[in-house]
Structure formats: structure tokens, C-alpha cells
């Protein structure tokens, strides 16, 4: 557990606690700390979006797959794939 303290006005206040990762690198994203726009897509996966597109039609699934494949990070294609 990591603990955070903040000093101000000669007072020390507890600010946050987070579970510590066992891996040396990487990050842990705490959903409430993310911007609201990012929280909306936090549980979405490329496979999930492609599956939803496949139910509409094969060509839609191909389009969604390409929208995510052609970007540096698949998450950058989520809004376009959702039509937003």
C-alpha cells in the first residue's frame, strides 16, 4: 500500500492510498482519477468493439478493425468506431 501525505498551512493531511504493483514497470490506472471522457471507454476493448460491429455487418467489423489498427494505440480509434 502506498500512502500519500500533503503538507500545507503547517498541517499534514492524508491524501490517498493505492495498491502497489508487484511489477517493476508499468502503471495502474485508478478509474476515478481518469478524466470523465476516458472513464467512458475504460472497460472497452478492441475485441468488444469489433464484436459489436460484427453484429451489424462484416464490412462494419472490418472498418472498426482498421480504425483501431491504423492508429498508434487502438484506444485512439474507440470514439471513431463508436461514431462519436
TORTOR-562289 format. One record per atom (N, C-alpha, C): atom name; x, y, z; residue number from 0. Coordinates in steps of 0.1 Angstrom, whole numbers, plus 5000, padded with zeros to 4 digits. Example, Ala and Ser with C-alpha at 12.3 -4.5 7.8 and 13.67 -1.06 7.14 Angstrom:
! TORTOR-562289
<r atom="N" u="5132" v="4943" w="5078" n="0"/>
<r atom="CA" u="5123" v="4955" w="5078" n="0"/>
<r atom="C" u="5132" v="4967" w="5078" n="0"/>
<r atom="N" u="5128" v="4978" w="5071" n="1"/>
<r atom="CA" u="5137" v="4989" w="5071" n="1"/>
<r atom="C" u="5129" v="5000" w="5079" n="1"/>
! end
This chain:
! TORTOR-562289
<r atom="N" u="5008" v="4988" w="5000" n="0"/>
<r atom="CA" u="5000" v="5000" w="5000" n="0"/>
<r atom="C" u="5009" v="5012" w="5000" n="0"/>
<r atom="N" u="5006" v="5021" w="4991" n="1"/>
<r atom="CA" u="5014" v="5034" w="4991" n="1"/>
<r atom="C" u="5005" v="5045" w="4998" n="1"/>
<r atom="N" u="5011" v="5053" w="5005" n="2"/>
<r atom="CA" u="5004" v="5063" w="5012" n="2"/>
<r atom="C" u="5008" v="5077" w="5008" n="2"/>
<r atom="N" u="4999" v="5086" w="5007" n="3"/>
<r atom="CA" u="5003" v="5100" w="5002" n="3"/>
<r atom="C" u="4999" v="5110" w="5013" n="3"/>
<r atom="N" u="5008" v="5119" w="5015" n="4"/>
<r atom="CA" u="5006" v="5129" w="5025" n="4"/>
<r atom="C" u="5009" v="5143" w="5018" n="4"/>
<r atom="N" u="5001" v="5153" w="5022" n="5"/>
<r atom="CA" u="5003" v="5166" w="5017" n="5"/>
<r atom="C" u="5005" v="5176" w="5028" n="5"/>
<r atom="N" u="5014" v="5185" w="5026" n="6"/>
<r atom="CA" u="5017" v="5195" w="5037" n="6"/>
<r atom="C" u="5012" v="5208" w="5032" n="6"/>
<r atom="N" u="5006" v="5216" w="5040" n="7"/>
<r atom="CA" u="5002" v="5229" w="5037" n="7"/>
<r atom="C" u="4996" v="5236" w="5049" n="7"/>
<r atom="N" u="4998" v="5248" w="5051" n="8"/>
<r atom="CA" u="4993" v="5256" w="5062" n="8"/>
<r atom="C" u="4998" v="5249" w="5075" n="8"/>
<r atom="N" u="5011" v="5244" w="5075" n="9"/>
<r atom="CA" u="5017" v="5238" w="5087" n="9"/>
<r atom="C" u="5009" v="5226" w="5091" n="9"/>
<r atom="N" u="5001" v="5219" w="5082" n="10"/>
<r atom="CA" u="4993" v="5208" w="5086" n="10"/>
<r atom="C" u="4997" v="5196" w="5076" n="10"/>
<r atom="N" u="4996" v="5184" w="5081" n="11"/>
<r atom="CA" u="4999" v="5173" w="5072" n="11"/>
<r atom="C" u="4986" v="5165" w="5071" n="11"/>
<r atom="N" u="4981" v="5163" w="5059" n="12"/>
<r atom="CA" u="4969" v="5157" w="5056" n="12"/>
<r atom="C" u="4971" v="5144" w="5048" n="12"/>
<r atom="N" u="4963" v="5134" w="5051" n="13"/>
<r atom="CA" u="4963" v="5122" w="5043" n="13"/>
<r atom="C" u="4956" v="5125" w="5030" n="13"/>
<r atom="N" u="4962" v="5121" w="5018" n="14"/>
<r atom="CA" u="4955" v="5124" w="5005" n="14"/>
<r atom="C" u="4950" v="5112" w="4998" n="14"/>
<r atom="N" u="4958" v="5101" w="4998" n="15"/>
<r atom="CA" u="4953" v="5089" w="4990" n="15"/>
<r atom="C" u="4961" v="5077" w="4994" n="15"/>
<r atom="N" u="4956" v="5065" w="4991" n="16"/>
<r atom="CA" u="4963" v="5053" w="4992" n="16"/>
<r atom="C" u="4960" v="5044" w="4980" n="16"/>
<r atom="N" u="4970" v="5037" w="4975" n="17"/>
<r atom="CA" u="4969" v="5029" w="4964" n="17"/>
<r atom="C" u="4976" v="5015" w="4966" n="17"/>
<r atom="N" u="4970" v="5005" w="4959" n="18"/>
<r atom="CA" u="4977" v="4992" w="4960" n="18"/>
<r atom="C" u="4989" v="4993" w="4951" n="18"/>
<r atom="N" u="5000" v="4987" w="4956" n="19"/>
<r atom="CA" u="5013" v="4987" w="4949" n="19"/>
<r atom="C" u="5014" v="4976" w="4940" n="19"/>
<r atom="N" u="5019" v="4978" w="4928" n="20"/>
<r atom="CA" u="5021" v="4967" w="4918" n="20"/>
<r atom="C" u="5033" v="4959" w="4921" n="20"/>
<r atom="N" u="5033" v="4946" w="4918" n="21"/>
<r atom="CA" u="5045" v="4938" w="4921" n="21"/>
<r atom="C" u="5055" v="4939" w="4909" n="21"/>
<r atom="N" u="5050" v="4944" w="4897" n="22"/>
<r atom="CA" u="5059" v="4946" w="4886" n="22"/>
<r atom="C" u="5067" v="4958" w="4887" n="22"/>
<r atom="N" u="5080" v="4958" w="4882" n="23"/>
<r atom="CA" u="5088" v="4970" w="4883" n="23"/>
<r atom="C" u="5084" v="4981" w="4874" n="23"/>
<r atom="N" u="5078" v="4978" w="4862" n="24"/>
<r atom="CA" u="5075" v="4989" w="4853" n="24"/>
<r atom="C" u="5060" v="4989" w="4850" n="24"/>
<r atom="N" u="5055" v="4998" w="4843" n="25"/>
<r atom="CA" u="5041" v="4999" w="4840" n="25"/>
<r atom="C" u="5033" v="5009" w="4849" n="25"/>
<r atom="N" u="5020" v="5009" w="4848" n="26"/>
<r atom="CA" u="5013" v="5018" w="4856" n="26"/>
<r atom="C" u="4999" v="5011" w="4860" n="26"/>
<r atom="N" u="4993" v="5017" w="4870" n="27"/>
<r atom="CA" u="4980" v="5013" w="4874" n="27"/>
<r atom="C" u="4971" v="5025" w="4873" n="27"/>
<r atom="N" u="4960" v="5023" w="4865" n="28"/>
<r atom="CA" u="4951" v="5035" w="4863" n="28"/>
<r atom="C" u="4939" v="5033" w="4873" n="28"/>
<r atom="N" u="4937" v="5042" w="4881" n="29"/>
<r atom="CA" u="4926" v="5042" w="4890" n="29"/>
<r atom="C" u="4914" v="5050" w="4883" n="29"/>
<r atom="N" u="4904" v="5043" w="4881" n="30"/>
<r atom="CA" u="4893" v="5048" w="4873" n="30"/>
<r atom="C" u="4888" v="5062" w="4878" n="30"/>
<r atom="N" u="4886" v="5064" w="4890" n="31"/>
<r atom="CA" u="4881" v="5078" w="4895" n="31"/>
<r atom="C" u="4891" v="5089" w="4892" n="31"/>
<r atom="N" u="4904" v="5086" w="4890" n="32"/>
<r atom="CA" u="4914" v="5096" w="4887" n="32"/>
<r atom="C" u="4914" v="5100" w="4872" n="32"/>
<r atom="N" u="4908" v="5092" w="4864" n="33"/>
<r atom="CA" u="4908" v="5095" w="4850" n="33"/>
<r atom="C" u="4898" v="5106" w="4846" n="33"/>
<r atom="N" u="4900" v="5113" w="4835" n="34"/>
<r atom="CA" u="4890" v="5123" w="4831" n="34"/>
<r atom="C" u="4877" v="5115" w="4827" n="34"/>
<r atom="N" u="4866" v="5122" w="4828" n="35"/>
<r atom="CA" u="4853" v="5116" w="4826" n="35"/>
<r atom="C" u="4853" v="5110" w="4812" n="35"/>
<r atom="N" u="4858" v="5117" w="4802" n="36"/>
<r atom="CA" u="4859" v="5112" w="4788" n="36"/>
<r atom="C" u="4866" v="5099" w="4787" n="36"/>
<r atom="N" u="4876" v="5097" w="4795" n="37"/>
<r atom="CA" u="4884" v="5084" w="4795" n="37"/>
<r atom="C" u="4877" v="5073" w="4802" n="37"/>
<r atom="N" u="4870" v="5077" w="4813" n="38"/>
<r atom="CA" u="4863" v="5067" w="4821" n="38"/>
<r atom="C" u="4852" v="5060" w="4813" n="38"/>
<r atom="N" u="4846" v="5067" w="4803" n="39"/>
<r atom="CA" u="4836" v="5062" w="4795" n="39"/>
<r atom="C" u="4841" v="5050" w="4787" n="39"/>
<r atom="N" u="4854" v="5050" w="4783" n="40"/>
<r atom="CA" u="4859" v="5039" w="4775" n="40"/>
<r atom="C" u="4868" v="5029" w="4783" n="40"/>
<r atom="N" u="4869" v="5030" w="4796" n="41"/>
<r atom="CA" u="4878" v="5023" w="4803" n="41"/>
<r atom="C" u="4876" v="5008" w="4803" n="41"/>
<r atom="N" u="4864" v="5003" w="4801" n="42"/>
<r atom="CA" u="4861" v="4989" w="4801" n="42"/>
<r atom="C" u="4859" v="4984" w="4787" n="42"/>
<r atom="N" u="4862" v="4992" w="4777" n="43"/>
<r atom="CA" u="4861" v="4988" w="4763" n="43"/>
<r atom="C" u="4873" v="4982" w="4758" n="43"/>
<r atom="N" u="4872" v="4971" w="4750" n="44"/>
<r atom="CA" u="4884" v="4965" w="4743" n="44"/>
<r atom="C" u="4882" v="4965" w="4728" n="44"/>
<r atom="N" u="4893" v="4964" w="4721" n="45"/>
<r atom="CA" u="4891" v="4963" w="4706" n="45"/>
<r atom="C" u="4883" v="4951" w="4702" n="45"/>
<r atom="N" u="4884" v="4940" w="4709" n="46"/>
<r atom="CA" u="4877" v="4928" w="4706" n="46"/>
<r atom="C" u="4862" v="4930" w="4708" n="46"/>
<r atom="N" u="4859" v="4937" w="4719" n="47"/>
<r atom="CA" u="4845" v="4941" w="4722" n="47"/>
<r atom="C" u="4839" v="4949" w="4711" n="47"/>
<r atom="N" u="4846" v="4960" w="4707" n="48"/>
<r atom="CA" u="4841" v="4968" w="4696" n="48"/>
<r atom="C" u="4839" v="4961" w="4683" n="48"/>
<r atom="N" u="4849" v="4953" w="4680" n="49"/>
<r atom="CA" u="4848" v="4945" w="4667" n="49"/>
<r atom="C" u="4836" v="4935" w="4668" n="49"/>
<r atom="N" u="4834" v="4929" w="4679" n="50"/>
<r atom="CA" u="4823" v="4920" w="4681" n="50"/>
<r atom="C" u="4809" v="4927" w="4679" n="50"/>
<r atom="N" u="4808" v="4939" w="4685" n="51"/>
<r atom="CA" u="4796" v="4947" w="4683" n="51"/>
<r atom="C" u="4794" v="4951" w="4669" n="51"/>
<r atom="N" u="4805" v="4955" w="4662" n="52"/>
<r atom="CA" u="4804" v="4958" w="4648" n="52"/>
<r atom="C" u="4800" v="4946" w="4639" n="52"/>
<r atom="N" u="4805" v="4935" w="4643" n="53"/>
<r atom="CA" u="4802" v="4922" w="4635" n="53"/>
<r atom="C" u="4787" v="4919" w="4635" n="53"/>
<r atom="N" u="4780" v="4923" w="4646" n="54"/>
<r atom="CA" u="4766" v="4920" w="4647" n="54"/>
<r atom="C" u="4758" v="4930" w="4638" n="54"/>
<r atom="N" u="4764" v="4941" w="4634" n="55"/>
<r atom="CA" u="4758" v="4950" w="4624" n="55"/>
<r atom="C" u="4761" v="4945" w="4610" n="55"/>
<r atom="N" u="4773" v="4940" w="4608" n="56"/>
<r atom="CA" u="4777" v="4935" w="4595" n="56"/>
<r atom="C" u="4792" v="4933" w="4594" n="56"/>
<r atom="N" u="4796" v="4924" w="4585" n="57"/>
<r atom="CA" u="4810" v="4921" w="4583" n="57"/>
<r atom="C" u="4819" v="4933" w="4578" n="57"/>
<r atom="N" u="4813" v="4941" w="4569" n="58"/>
<r atom="CA" u="4821" v="4953" w="4565" n="58"/>
<r atom="C" u="4823" v="4963" w="4576" n="58"/>
<r atom="N" u="4813" v="4964" w="4585" n="59"/>
<r atom="CA" u="4814" v="4973" w="4596" n="59"/>
<r atom="C" u="4825" v="4968" w="4606" n="59"/>
<r atom="N" u="4826" v="4955" w="4608" n="60"/>
<r atom="CA" u="4836" v="4950" w="4616" n="60"/>
<r atom="C" u="4850" v="4952" w="4610" n="60"/>
<r atom="N" u="4851" v="4951" w="4597" n="61"/>
<r atom="CA" u="4864" v="4954" w="4590" n="61"/>
<r atom="C" u="4868" v="4969" w="4592" n="61"/>
<r atom="N" u="4858" v="4978" w="4591" n="62"/>
<r atom="CA" u="4861" v="4992" w="4592" n="62"/>
<r atom="C" u="4865" v="4995" w="4607" n="62"/>
<r atom="N" u="4859" v="4989" w="4616" n="63"/>
<r atom="CA" u="4862" v="4992" w="4630" n="63"/>
<r atom="C" u="4876" v="4986" w="4633" n="63"/>
<r atom="N" u="4879" v="4975" w="4628" n="64"/>
<r atom="CA" u="4893" v="4969" w="4630" n="64"/>
<r atom="C" u="4903" v="4978" w="4624" n="64"/>
<r atom="N" u="4901" v="4983" w="4612" n="65"/>
<r atom="CA" u="4910" v="4992" w="4606" n="65"/>
<r atom="C" u="4912" v="5006" w="4613" n="65"/>
<r atom="N" u="4901" v="5011" w="4619" n="66"/>
<r atom="CA" u="4901" v="5023" w="4626" n="66"/>
<r atom="C" u="4911" v="5022" w="4638" n="66"/>
<r atom="N" u="4911" v="5011" w="4644" n="67"/>
<r atom="CA" u="4920" v="5009" w="4656" n="67"/>
<r atom="C" u="4934" v="5004" w="4652" n="67"/>
<r atom="N" u="4935" v="4997" w="4641" n="68"/>
<r atom="CA" u="4948" v="4992" w="4636" n="68"/>
<r atom="C" u="4957" v="5003" w="4631" n="68"/>
<r atom="N" u="4950" v="5013" w="4625" n="69"/>
<r atom="CA" u="4958" v="5024" w="4618" n="69"/>
<r atom="C" u="4962" v="5035" w="4627" n="69"/>
<r atom="N" u="4960" v="5034" w="4640" n="70"/>
<r atom="CA" u="4964" v="5044" w="4650" n="70"/>
<r atom="C" u="4975" v="5038" w="4659" n="70"/>
<r atom="N" u="4984" v="5047" w="4664" n="71"/>
<r atom="CA" u="4995" v="5042" w="4673" n="71"/>
<r atom="C" u="4990" v="5033" w="4685" n="71"/>
<r atom="N" u="4978" v="5037" w="4690" n="72"/>
<r atom="CA" u="4972" v="5030" w="4701" n="72"/>
<r atom="C" u="4957" v="5027" w="4697" n="72"/>
<r atom="N" u="4953" v="5015" w="4699" n="73"/>
<r atom="CA" u="4939" v="5011" w="4695" n="73"/>
<r atom="C" u="4928" v="5020" w="4702" n="73"/>
<r atom="N" u="4931" v="5024" w="4714" n="74"/>
<r atom="CA" u="4922" v="5032" w="4721" n="74"/>
<r atom="C" u="4919" v="5046" w="4714" n="74"/>
<r atom="N" u="4928" v="5050" w="4706" n="75"/>
<r atom="CA" u="4926" v="5063" w="4698" n="75"/>
<r atom="C" u="4915" v="5061" w="4688" n="75"/>
<r atom="N" u="4911" v="5049" w="4684" n="76"/>
<r atom="CA" u="4901" v="5047" w="4675" n="76"/>
<r atom="C" u="4887" v="5044" w="4681" n="76"/>
<r atom="N" u="4886" v="5043" w="4694" n="77"/>
<r atom="CA" u="4873" v="5040" w="4700" n="77"/>
<r atom="C" u="4862" v="5049" w="4697" n="77"/>
<r atom="N" u="4865" v="5062" w="4698" n="78"/>
<r atom="CA" u="4854" v="5072" w="4695" n="78"/>
<r atom="C" u="4849" v="5071" w="4681" n="78"/>
<r atom="N" u="4859" v="5070" w="4672" n="79"/>
<r atom="CA" u="4855" v="5069" w="4657" n="79"/>
<r atom="C" u="4847" v="5056" w="4655" n="79"/>
<r atom="N" u="4851" v="5045" w="4661" n="80"/>
<r atom="CA" u="4844" v="5033" w="4660" n="80"/>
<r atom="C" u="4830" v="5033" w="4665" n="80"/>
<r atom="N" u="4828" v="5041" w="4676" n="81"/>
<r atom="CA" u="4815" v="5043" w="4682" n="81"/>
<r atom="C" u="4807" v="5053" w="4675" n="81"/>
<r atom="N" u="4813" v="5060" w="4665" n="82"/>
<r atom="CA" u="4805" v="5070" w="4657" n="82"/>
<r atom="C" u="4804" v="5083" w="4665" n="82"/>
<r atom="N" u="4813" v="5086" w="4673" n="83"/>
<r atom="CA" u="4812" v="5099" w="4681" n="83"/>
<r atom="C" u="4823" v="5109" w="4677" n="83"/>
! end
